[in-house]
Amino acid sequence: LVLLGSVGPQAVAWTGSSRPRGRSLGEVLALSTAGSLAATLLAAFVLIPHFGVRACFLGTALALSALGGVGTWGAGRGTGLSLLLGLILAVGAAQAGRTPSGFRLVARRSSFQGELWVVEQGPVRMLLMDGIIQTGKDSRSGLSAFSYTHVLDCLVAMFAPQARRAVVAGLGAGVLPVALKARGLDVEVLELDPEVLKVARDFFDFPAGIPVRLGDGRVLLAAQAPGLDAVILDVYSGDVSPFQLLTREAFALAREKLSEDGVLMVNLLGSLDGKSSRVPRAVAATLKEIFPQVWLYGGGPSGGYANLLFVAGSRKNPPAVVGPPVLPDPRLSSEVLSVLGTGRQAQGEGALLTDDFNPVDLWDRGMRSRWRMDTLRYLGIR
């Protein structure tokens, strides 16, 4: 970026000393602005839809390396820099093309939101977005391979046993909506990325009978008719949770759409101690501004991170535990029951998150970095 930033002043210098500097600067800036506009439109409407994000990055790197090589060659400064740039590009291309060790790559798709991978290890098929595992499905049972999905399913049965209508923001592989549908709920899914829907149907057998609305979750939630029994926010995109769904205004919108005994559930990855606890504490404080009762389930070891599941509503006492269906992995069943036994009232001692103030991306950057490194090690890439 520093080198690219130096192109503008150098271009002005190349116009020659005989021309007025102000005019030369204006012409260079005008061309730069026009080029930026054209490149933005070309990337958004032509390159990414037809070639994908990965190919576009590699193509850009190749073009910049080629221009740099031609420039150094033409200036008579040798080929060393050109060879170095070519080597860096080759290494980057090889690294970008690596697949997880010990996993079978089933499919790779690109979208406006990122790179989607479908991988398999034994009976488990997983969906990755930008290198982060989003969810997984066990082919032996057709159910989720991860505990947090079963916990959310059980929490709906515990806190809203008479529920009939539910909205799930965030499709992933579609395992949670399918589980809720099996409980007899009318489920509707809100999903931002059309490619995620295609992947869920093509590789995870997501049924066409469950309606999916495509678009921003908050906008689509505002269009819902009131009387929902459960709203579930499970909206990670890679390692990022969309901030616009974690504000006082967003939670107030959800409460407007809920029935009298309805509940809002939020899946958040974080820690309960240290700097990584700032986001969970802020989410808890913001939920308590809108809902009379907020319950928290889950939490990892001290200094670690885990799925934290918030349940906001009007219930004053924790309900009896409702266990998951029979799972093929006894350890998974034990983990689900263990998390369901951690229910306690959430402590609202954090900052209030609003549409005007919401620095969650800044606050949880350390946790996201650890999460990504741990995922890469698990996949055998790092």
C-alpha positions in Angstrom: 0.0 0.0 0.0 2.9 2.4 0.8 4.4 1.7 -2.7 1.1 2.1 -4.4 0.6 5.4 -2.6 3.8 6.7 -4.0 2.6 6.2 -7.6 0.6 9.4 -7.6 3.5 11.8 -6.7 5.7 9.9 -9.1 3.2 10.2 -11.9 3.1 14.0 -11.4 6.9 14.1 -11.6 6.8 12.1 -14.9 4.7 14.9 -16.5 7.8 17.0 -16.8 9.0 20.2 -15.2 7.8 22.4 -18.0 4.1 22.0 -17.1 2.5 23.8 -14.2 2.5 21.5 -11.2 -1.1 22.3 -10.2 -2.4 21.3 -13.7 -0.4 18.1 -13.6 -1.6 17.2 -10.2 -5.2 17.9 -11.2 -5.0 15.7 -14.2 -3.4 12.8 -12.3 -6.0 13.0 -9.6 -8.8 13.1 -12.2 -7.4 10.0 -14.0 -6.9 8.3 -10.6 -10.5 9.0 -9.6 -11.9 7.8 -12.9 -9.8 4.6 -12.7 -10.9 3.9 -9.2 -14.6 4.3 -10.2 -14.1 2.1 -13.3 -12.2 -0.6 -11.3 -14.9 -0.6 -8.5 -17.7 -1.2 -11.0 -15.7 -3.7 -13.0 -14.8 -5.7 -9.9 -18.3 -5.7 -8.4 -20.3 -6.4 -11.5 -18.0 -8.3 -13.8 -14.8 -9.8 -12.3 -16.0 -11.1 -8.9 -19.3 -12.6 -10.3 -17.5 -14.4 -13.1 -14.1 -15.3 -11.7 -14.4 -15.2 -7.9 -12.6 -13.3 -5.2 -9.5 -15.5 -5.1 -8.9 -15.3 -8.8 -9.3 -11.5 -8.8 -6.8 -11.1 -6.0 -4.2 -13.3 -7.7 -4.8 -11.6 -11.1 -4.3 -8.2 -9.5 -1.1 -9.4 -7.8 0.1 -10.8 -11.1 -0.7 -7.5 -13.0 1.1 -5.4 -10.3 4.1 -7.7 -10.3 4.3 -7.6 -14.1 4.1 -3.8 -14.1 6.8 -3.6 -11.5 9.0 -6.0 -13.4 8.6 -4.1 -16.6 9.4 -0.9 -14.9 12.6 -2.1 -13.2 13.7 -3.9 -16.4 13.1 -0.7 -18.5 15.0 1.4 -16.0 18.0 -0.8 -16.3 18.1 -1.7 -12.7 18.5 -5.4 -13.1 16.1 -8.3 -12.8 16.6 -9.0 -9.1 13.5 -7.2 -8.0 11.4 -8.7 -10.8 12.5 -12.2 -9.8 11.7 -11.4 -6.1 8.2 -10.2 -7.0 7.6 -13.3 -9.1 8.7 -15.5 -6.3 6.4 -13.8 -3.8 3.5 -14.1 -6.2 4.2 -17.8 -6.8 4.4 -18.5 -3.1 1.2 -16.6 -2.4 -0.6 -18.5 -5.2 0.5 -21.8 -3.8 -0.5 -20.8 -0.3 -3.9 -19.6 -1.5 -4.5 -22.9 -3.2 -3.8 -25.1 -0.2 -6.6 -27.3 1.0 -7.1 -28.5 4.6 -4.8 -31.4 5.5 -6.8 -34.6 6.3 -10.0 -33.1 4.9 -11.6 -33.7 1.5 -12.5 -30.6 -0.4 -16.0 -31.1 -1.8 -16.6 -27.7 -3.3 -15.3 -24.1 -3.4 -17.5 -21.2 -4.2 -16.9 -17.4 -4.2 -19.5 -14.7 -3.4 -19.6 -11.0 -2.5 -19.3 -12.0 1.1 -16.2 -14.2 0.9 -14.8 -17.6 -0.1 -17.0 -20.6 0.7 -15.5 -24.1 1.2 -17.3 -27.4 1.8 -15.0 -30.0 3.3 -15.5 -33.5 4.7 -13.7 -35.4 7.4 -15.2 -38.9 7.9 -18.9 -38.6 8.4 -18.9 -34.9 9.0 -19.3 -32.3 6.3 -18.5 -28.7 7.2 -19.0 -25.2 5.7 -16.2 -22.7 5.9 -16.4 -19.1 5.1 -13.1 -17.2 4.6 -11.3 -20.0 6.3 -13.5 -20.1 9.4 -15.7 -23.1 10.2 -19.3 -21.9 10.3 -21.2 -25.2 10.9 -21.2 -28.9 10.1 -23.5 -31.8 9.5 -23.1 -35.5 10.5 -24.2 -37.7 7.7 -25.0 -40.6 10.1 -27.8 -38.6 11.7 -28.5 -35.7 9.4 -28.1 -33.5 12.4 -25.6 -30.8 13.4 -22.0 -32.0 14.2 -21.5 -29.0 16.6 -22.9 -28.6 20.0 -24.0 -25.0 19.9 -26.7 -25.7 17.3 -28.2 -28.4 19.4 -28.1 -26.1 22.4 -30.0 -23.4 20.5 -32.6 -25.9 19.4 -33.0 -27.1 23.0 -33.2 -23.5 24.4 -36.1 -22.8 22.0 -37.9 -25.9 23.5 -37.0 -24.8 27.0 -37.9 -21.1 26.9 -40.7 -21.2 24.3 -42.3 -24.7 24.6 -45.5 -23.5 22.9 -43.6 -21.8 20.0 -45.2 -21.9 16.6 -43.3 -19.2 14.6 -39.5 -18.7 14.5 -37.1 -16.6 12.5 -33.5 -17.6 12.2 -31.0 -14.9 11.0 -28.1 -16.7 9.4 -28.5 -19.8 7.3 -25.1 -21.5 7.3 -25.7 -25.1 6.3 -29.3 -24.9 7.4 -29.0 -27.4 10.3 -30.7 -25.2 12.9 -33.8 -24.3 10.8 -34.2 -28.0 10.0 -34.0 -29.0 13.6 -36.6 -26.3 14.6 -38.9 -27.5 11.7 -38.7 -31.0 13.1 -40.0 -29.7 16.4 -43.1 -28.5 14.5 -42.3 -24.8 14.2 -43.0 -22.6 11.2 -39.5 -21.4 10.4 -38.3 -18.6 8.2 -34.6 -17.9 7.5 -33.0 -14.5 6.8 -29.8 -14.8 4.8 -27.6 -12.1 3.3 -25.6 -14.2 0.8 -27.4 -16.0 -2.1 -24.4 -18.2 -2.6 -24.8 -19.6 1.0 -28.3 -20.7 0.1 -27.1 -22.5 -3.0 -24.4 -24.2 -1.0 -26.8 -25.3 1.7 -29.2 -26.8 -0.9 -26.5 -28.4 -3.1 -24.3 -29.9 -0.4 -26.2 -30.0 2.9 -29.7 -31.1 1.7 -31.4 -28.0 2.9 -35.0 -28.5 2.0 -36.9 -26.1 -0.3 -39.9 -26.3 2.0 -38.3 -23.9 4.5 -38.6 -20.3 3.2 -35.5 -18.2 3.0 -35.5 -14.4 2.5 -32.4 -12.9 1.0 -31.1 -9.5 2.2 -29.8 -7.7 5.2 -31.1 -9.4 8.4 -32.2 -6.2 10.1 -34.1 -4.9 7.1 -35.8 -8.3 6.7 -36.6 -8.5 10.4 -38.3 -5.1 10.2 -40.6 -6.5 7.5 -41.8 -9.5 9.6 -45.3 -9.5 11.0 -45.5 -9.3 14.8 -46.2 -12.3 17.0 -42.9 -14.3 16.5 -42.2 -16.8 19.3 -38.5 -16.9 18.7 -35.9 -14.8 16.9 -32.4 -16.4 16.7 -29.4 -14.3 15.6 -26.7 -16.7 14.4 -25.1 -14.4 11.8 -21.4 -14.9 11.7 -19.7 -14.3 8.4 -16.3 -15.8 8.7 -15.1 -14.5 12.0 -17.2 -11.3 12.0 -20.7 -10.8 13.5 -22.5 -8.0 11.7 -22.5 -5.1 14.2 -25.9 -3.7 13.0 -27.6 -6.7 14.6 -26.0 -6.1 18.0 -27.3 -2.7 18.9 -30.0 -1.4 21.2 -32.1 -0.4 18.2 -31.8 -3.9 16.6 -32.8 -5.6 19.9 -35.7 -3.2 20.3 -36.8 -4.1 16.8 -36.7 -7.8 17.6 -38.8 -7.2 20.8 -41.4 -5.4 18.7 -41.7 -8.5 16.5 -41.9 -11.0 19.4 -45.1 -12.3 21.1 -45.6 -11.6 24.8 -43.7 -14.7 25.8 -41.3 -14.7 22.8 -37.6 -14.9 23.2 -34.6 -13.4 21.4 -31.5 -15.6 21.2 -28.0 -14.4 20.2 -25.1 -16.7 19.4 -21.8 -14.9 20.2 -18.3 -16.3 20.2 -16.3 -14.7 23.0 -14.8 -15.0 26.5 -16.1 -14.1 29.9 -12.8 -12.7 31.2 -10.0 -10.4 30.1 -10.1 -8.0 27.2 -12.1 -10.5 25.1 -15.0 -10.2 27.5 -15.8 -6.6 26.4 -18.1 -7.6 23.6 -20.1 -10.2 25.5 -20.5 -7.8 28.5 -21.6 -5.0 26.1 -24.1 -7.3 24.4 -25.5 -8.4 27.8 -25.8 -4.8 29.0 -27.6 -3.8 25.7 -30.0 -6.7 25.9 -30.9 -5.8 29.5 -31.8 -2.3 28.3 -34.6 -3.8 26.2 -35.6 -7.1 27.9 -36.5 -7.6 31.5 -34.6 -10.9 31.8 -31.5 -12.0 30.0 -30.0 -15.5 30.5 -26.6 -16.8 29.5 -25.5 -20.3 28.5 -22.0 -21.5 27.8 -18.6 -20.2 28.3 -15.1 -21.7 28.0 -12.2 -22.0 30.3 -10.5 -18.9 31.8 -8.7 -17.1 29.1 -10.3 -19.0 26.4 -13.3 -18.4 24.1 -16.5 -20.4 23.3 -20.0 -20.0 22.1 -22.0 -17.7 24.4 -25.7 -18.1 24.0 -27.9 -15.3 25.2 -31.7 -15.8 25.8 -33.6 -12.5 26.3 -37.3 -12.4 27.3 -39.6 -12.1 30.2 -39.0 -15.4 32.0 -37.8 -14.9 35.6 -36.8 -18.4 36.4 -34.6 -20.8 34.4 -36.7 -23.6 32.8 -36.1 -27.3 33.2 -33.4 -28.7 30.8 -34.7 -30.3 27.6 -32.1 -32.6 26.2 -31.1 -33.0 22.5 -32.3 -35.9 20.3 -30.2 -39.1 20.2 -26.8 -38.2 18.7 -24.3 -40.6 17.1 -21.5 -39.2 19.2 -21.9 -39.6 22.9 -19.3 -36.9 23.6 -21.4 -34.4 21.7 -24.5 -35.3 23.7 -22.6 -34.9 26.9 -21.3 -31.5 25.8 -24.7 -30.3 24.9 -26.1 -31.3 28.3 -23.1 -29.7 30.0 -23.8 -26.3 28.3 -27.5 -26.5 29.1 -26.6 -26.9 32.7 -24.7 -23.5 32.8 -27.7 -21.3 32.6 -27.5 -18.1 34.7 -28.6 -14.5 34.5 -26.3 -12.5 32.4 -24.4 -9.7 34.0 -25.0 -6.3 32.3 -21.9 -4.4 33.3 -20.6 -3.5 29.8 -21.0 -0.5 27.5 -24.2 0.2 25.7 -24.1 -0.7 22.0 -26.1 1.6 19.7 -26.3 2.4 16.0 -24.1 5.4 16.8 -21.6 3.6 19.0 -20.6 0.0 18.3 -16.9 -0.8 18.2 -17.3 -4.6 18.5 -14.9 -5.2 15.5 -12.2 -3.3 17.4 -12.8 -4.8 20.8 -12.8 -8.5 19.7 -9.9 -8.3 17.2 -7.7 -10.3 19.5 -10.2 -13.1 20.0 -10.9 -13.2 16.3 -7.1 -13.6 15.6 -6.8 -16.5 18.0 -10.0 -18.1 16.6 -8.5 -17.9 13.1 -5.1 -19.3 14.1 -6.8 -22.1 16.0 -9.0 -22.9 13.0 -6.0 -23.0 10.7 -4.1 -25.4 13.0 -7.2 -27.6 13.3 -7.4 -27.8 9.5 -3.7 -28.5 9.2 -3.0 -25.4 7.2 -0.8 -23.7 9.9 
